[in-house]
Amino acid sequence: MNIHLLFFGITTDVVGTNSSTYQLKDKDTIKELKEVLVADFPGLKSIRKFAIAVNETYAEDSLVLSEGDIVAIIPPVSGG
């Protein structure tokens, strides 16, 4: 299945783009997506925690992804 990834902040620099189409196995979860992303882009490992939103809603690791989902990779935000 194909999903559309959107990268924000430092994750854009790490992966070299702000968006991409990504192919996963059917019934992959957010947890599995994170593992694949860190394997494909080892620089993401240095970002301690990044949030993931699916179709504009924050998602838990157990969420099963579906064909055509729009998945945002959101790094921790700090500042004042």
Sequence and secondary structure as in RCSB ss.txt:
>XXXX:A:sequence
MNIHLLFFGITTDVVGTNSSTYQLKDKDTIKELKEVLVADFPGLKSIRKFAIAVNETYAEDSLVLSEGDIVAIIP
PVSGG
>XXXX:A:secstr
 EEEEEE THHHHHHT SEEEEE  TT BHHHHHHHHHHH GGGGGSS  EEEETTEE  TT B  TT EEEEE 
     
